[in-house]
């Protein structure tokens, strides 16, 4: 088995286990969406004491004090980030203290097939994604390759999740989209230039971090013009070759610009093609 195939199998197994554990958590919490979509309430059901500290360390921590489990979160982190940290640490608790809920965790023989096996951190991230944004809830958003930036903002608002977490979750469920956030570089020699800060894409699609965003891109136009832009672009980033529809929207307080790249060419039939030049790109 190749390293890439092993990685895909590993990711698939982690996603399966995370979904099964989330379903067990929901049953344990009384099948109440108000509880299971709120990691703080779910933690309370399991008897975990959640304490918030004014620390610059944004990630959460889980500790065991005698028979009591305590979760520490940062009050400096934005509320969506606190929710994700809480859900992530709840995953650690379930892995360490509630093996009865982890019946779907692979046994030693199955683990050997996907060396080095399931990584706990990756499981906790996958579990947090499942808890906050259940896969079945996102089906309508992702159906028929019709995801838009407005729908993404709707998901972020409804599920109160960080933008990056949301992008990672969406790209893990379908192969139709890649996402990125770009900001102006504060360091030389590219100070003032727009560059990728983070990206989220399906397996096999590479969008390099720190790569400069061309001034001709609609991503740069959206950032400079302080308004949403969309365009069909050729060879936008990384391993992408060919023409792709790109949507970009600047974030508030000059925090950068968020962009979505449509990887599925079926989206072309829904595009308002403004001129023959754009239309011709789809025929390359």
C-alpha positions as CSV (number, residue, x, y, z in Angstrom):
1,X,0.0,0.0,0.0
2,X,1.4,3.4,-1.0
3,X,1.8,6.2,1.6
4,X,-1.0,8.2,-0.1
5,X,-3.4,5.3,0.0
6,X,-2.5,4.6,3.6
7,X,-3.2,8.2,4.5
8,X,-6.6,8.2,2.7
9,X,-7.5,5.0,4.5
10,X,-6.4,6.5,7.8
11,X,-8.5,9.6,7.3
12,X,-11.5,7.6,6.2
13,X,-11.3,5.4,9.3
14,X,-10.9,8.4,11.6
15,X,-13.9,10.1,10.1
16,X,-16.0,6.9,10.5
17,X,-14.9,6.5,14.2
18,X,-15.6,10.2,14.9
19,X,-19.1,9.9,13.4
20,X,-19.9,6.8,15.4
21,X,-18.7,8.3,18.6
22,X,-20.7,11.5,18.0
23,X,-23.8,9.4,17.7
24,X,-23.0,7.6,20.9
25,X,-22.5,10.9,22.6
26,X,-25.9,12.1,21.3
27,X,-27.6,9.0,22.7
28,X,-25.8,9.5,26.1
29,X,-26.9,13.1,26.2
30,X,-30.5,12.2,25.7
31,X,-30.6,12.7,21.9
32,X,-31.0,16.4,22.4
33,X,-29.6,18.6,19.6
34,X,-29.5,21.5,22.1
35,X,-27.0,19.6,24.1
36,X,-25.0,17.7,21.5
37,X,-24.4,20.8,19.4
38,X,-23.3,22.7,22.4
39,X,-19.9,21.2,23.5
40,X,-20.1,23.0,26.9
41,X,-23.5,21.4,27.7
42,X,-22.2,18.0,26.5
43,X,-19.1,18.4,28.7
44,X,-21.4,19.1,31.7
45,X,-23.4,15.9,31.0
46,X,-20.1,13.9,31.3
47,X,-19.3,15.6,34.5
48,X,-16.3,17.7,33.1
49,X,-15.6,20.9,34.9
50,X,-15.0,23.7,32.3
51,X,-12.8,26.6,33.5
52,X,-12.0,29.6,31.5
53,X,-8.7,31.5,32.0
54,X,-7.4,34.8,30.7
55,X,-4.4,33.2,28.9
56,X,-2.9,34.0,25.5
57,X,-2.7,30.2,24.9
58,X,-5.7,29.7,22.6
59,X,-5.9,25.9,22.7
60,X,-7.7,24.1,25.4
61,X,-6.3,21.6,27.9
62,X,-7.7,18.6,29.7
63,X,-6.5,17.5,33.1
64,X,-7.5,14.8,35.6
65,X,-7.5,15.8,39.2
66,X,-8.1,12.7,41.2
67,X,-11.5,11.4,40.0
68,X,-12.4,14.7,38.5
69,X,-11.8,15.9,34.9
70,X,-11.1,19.6,34.3
71,X,-11.0,21.4,31.0
72,X,-9.2,24.7,30.7
73,X,-10.1,27.2,27.9
74,X,-8.9,30.6,27.0
75,X,-11.2,33.6,27.4
76,X,-9.0,35.5,25.0
77,X,-10.0,33.2,22.1
78,X,-13.1,34.2,20.2
79,X,-16.3,32.3,21.1
80,X,-16.3,30.0,18.0
81,X,-12.7,29.0,18.8
82,X,-13.6,28.3,22.4
83,X,-16.4,26.0,21.1
84,X,-14.1,24.1,18.9
85,X,-11.5,23.8,21.7
86,X,-14.2,22.5,24.0
87,X,-15.3,19.9,21.5
88,X,-11.7,18.9,20.8
89,X,-10.9,18.4,24.5
90,X,-14.2,16.4,24.9
91,X,-12.8,14.1,22.3
92,X,-9.7,13.6,24.4
93,X,-11.9,12.8,27.4
94,X,-13.9,10.2,25.5
95,X,-10.7,8.5,24.2
96,X,-9.2,8.4,27.7
97,X,-12.1,7.9,30.0
98,X,-15.1,6.5,28.1
99,X,-13.9,3.5,26.1
100,X,-17.4,2.1,26.4
101,X,-18.4,4.8,23.9
102,X,-15.5,3.9,21.5
103,X,-16.7,0.5,20.4
104,X,-16.0,1.5,16.8
105,X,-12.4,2.3,17.6
106,X,-10.3,-0.2,15.5
107,X,-8.7,-3.1,17.3
108,X,-5.0,-4.0,17.1
109,X,-5.3,-6.1,13.9
110,X,-7.1,-3.3,12.0
111,X,-4.7,-0.7,13.4
112,X,-1.8,-2.6,11.9
113,X,-3.1,-2.1,8.4
114,X,-2.9,1.7,8.6
115,X,0.4,2.3,10.3
116,X,0.9,4.3,12.4
117,X,-2.8,3.9,13.2
118,X,-5.2,6.4,14.4
119,X,-3.7,9.6,15.9
120,X,-5.6,10.9,18.9
121,X,-5.2,14.5,17.9
122,X,-6.6,13.9,14.5
123,X,-9.4,11.9,16.0
124,X,-10.3,14.8,18.3
125,X,-10.3,17.3,15.5
126,X,-12.6,15.0,13.4
127,X,-14.8,14.4,16.5
128,X,-15.1,18.2,17.1
129,X,-16.1,18.7,13.4
130,X,-18.7,16.0,13.7
131,X,-20.1,17.3,17.0
132,X,-20.3,21.0,15.9
133,X,-21.3,20.3,12.2
134,X,-22.8,16.9,11.8
135,X,-22.3,15.5,8.4
136,X,-26.0,14.8,7.8
137,X,-26.8,18.5,8.6
138,X,-24.5,19.7,5.8
139,X,-25.9,17.5,3.0
140,X,-28.3,20.3,1.7
141,X,-25.5,22.8,1.6
142,X,-23.3,20.6,-0.5
143,X,-25.9,19.0,-2.7
144,X,-25.5,19.4,-6.5
145,X,-22.3,21.4,-6.3
146,X,-24.1,24.6,-5.3
147,X,-22.1,25.9,-2.3
148,X,-21.5,29.6,-2.3
149,X,-19.8,32.1,0.0
150,X,-23.3,33.2,1.3
151,X,-24.0,29.6,2.2
152,X,-20.7,29.3,4.0
153,X,-21.4,32.4,6.0
154,X,-24.8,30.9,6.8
155,X,-23.0,27.7,8.1
156,X,-20.6,29.8,10.2
157,X,-23.5,31.8,11.7
158,X,-25.8,28.8,12.4
159,X,-23.2,26.5,13.9
160,X,-21.0,29.2,15.4
161,X,-17.8,27.7,14.1
162,X,-14.5,29.3,13.1
163,X,-14.1,30.0,9.4
164,X,-11.1,27.8,9.1
165,X,-12.7,24.9,10.9
166,X,-15.7,25.3,8.7
167,X,-13.6,25.2,5.5
168,X,-11.7,22.2,6.7
169,X,-14.9,20.4,7.5
170,X,-16.5,21.2,4.1
171,X,-13.4,20.1,2.1
172,X,-13.3,16.8,4.1
173,X,-16.9,16.0,3.0
174,X,-16.7,16.7,-0.7
175,X,-14.0,17.1,-3.3
176,X,-15.7,20.0,-5.1
177,X,-14.1,23.0,-3.3
178,X,-10.8,24.4,-2.0
179,X,-10.6,27.3,0.4
180,X,-8.0,29.8,1.5
181,X,-7.5,32.9,3.6
182,X,-5.0,35.6,2.4
183,X,-3.6,38.5,4.3
184,X,-1.0,41.2,3.6
185,X,2.4,40.1,4.6
186,X,4.0,42.0,7.5
187,X,7.5,40.8,6.8
188,X,10.2,41.6,4.2
189,X,10.8,41.0,1.4
190,X,7.1,40.7,0.6
191,X,5.8,43.3,3.1
192,X,2.4,44.6,1.9
193,X,1.8,41.8,-0.6
194,X,-1.2,39.5,-0.3
195,X,-0.2,35.9,0.6
196,X,-2.0,32.7,1.6
197,X,-2.2,32.3,5.4
198,X,-4.0,29.0,5.5
199,X,-5.9,26.8,3.1
200,X,-8.3,23.8,3.2
201,X,-8.6,21.4,0.3
202,X,-9.5,17.8,-0.5
203,X,-6.8,15.2,-0.3
204,X,-4.4,15.5,-3.3
205,X,-5.1,19.2,-3.9
206,X,-2.2,21.4,-2.7
207,X,-2.5,25.1,-2.0
208,X,0.8,26.3,-0.7
209,X,1.0,28.5,2.4
210,X,2.7,31.8,2.1
211,X,2.3,31.8,-1.7
212,X,1.9,35.3,-3.1
213,X,-1.6,36.1,-4.5
214,X,-1.2,37.8,-8.0
215,X,-2.5,41.3,-8.2
216,X,-4.5,40.3,-11.3
217,X,-6.5,37.7,-9.2
218,X,-10.0,38.5,-8.2
219,X,-8.9,37.6,-4.6
220,X,-6.6,40.7,-4.7
221,X,-9.4,42.8,-6.3
222,X,-11.8,41.8,-3.6
223,X,-9.3,42.7,-0.9
224,X,-8.3,46.1,-2.4
225,X,-11.8,47.0,-3.5
226,X,-13.4,46.0,-0.2
227,X,-16.2,44.0,-1.9
228,X,-16.9,40.5,-3.0
229,X,-15.6,39.5,-6.4
230,X,-15.7,36.4,-8.6
231,X,-13.9,35.4,-11.7
232,X,-12.8,32.4,-13.8
233,X,-9.1,32.1,-13.4
234,X,-6.4,29.9,-15.0
235,X,-3.9,28.0,-12.9
236,X,-4.8,29.8,-9.7
237,X,-2.5,28.1,-7.1
238,X,-0.3,25.2,-6.3
239,X,-1.1,22.0,-8.2
240,X,-4.2,23.4,-9.8
241,X,-3.9,23.5,-13.6
242,X,-6.6,24.7,-15.9
243,X,-9.4,27.1,-15.3
244,X,-11.4,27.4,-12.1
245,X,-14.2,29.6,-10.8
246,X,-13.0,31.6,-7.8
247,X,-15.1,33.6,-5.4
248,X,-13.6,36.0,-2.9
249,X,-14.9,38.1,-0.1
250,X,-12.9,40.5,2.2
251,X,-13.3,40.0,5.9
252,X,-14.1,42.8,8.4
253,X,-11.4,44.9,10.1
254,X,-8.9,44.2,7.3
255,X,-8.3,40.7,8.6
256,X,-7.8,39.5,5.0
257,X,-9.8,38.0,2.3
258,X,-11.5,34.6,2.1
259,X,-11.8,32.7,-1.2
260,X,-13.4,29.5,-2.5
261,X,-12.2,27.7,-5.6
262,X,-14.7,25.5,-7.4
263,X,-12.9,22.4,-8.4
264,X,-15.9,20.7,-10.1
265,X,-16.3,22.0,-13.6
266,X,-20.0,21.2,-13.5
267,X,-20.4,24.5,-11.8
268,X,-19.8,26.2,-15.2
269,X,-23.5,25.7,-16.1
270,X,-24.5,27.9,-13.3
271,X,-22.1,30.8,-14.0
272,X,-23.0,34.1,-15.4
273,X,-20.3,34.2,-18.0
274,X,-19.6,37.9,-18.6
275,X,-17.7,37.7,-21.9
276,X,-16.4,35.4,-24.5
277,X,-12.9,35.4,-22.9
278,X,-14.3,33.9,-19.7
279,X,-16.4,31.4,-21.6
280,X,-13.4,30.2,-23.6
281,X,-11.5,29.3,-20.4
282,X,-14.0,26.5,-19.7
283,X,-13.3,25.1,-23.1
284,X,-9.5,24.7,-22.5
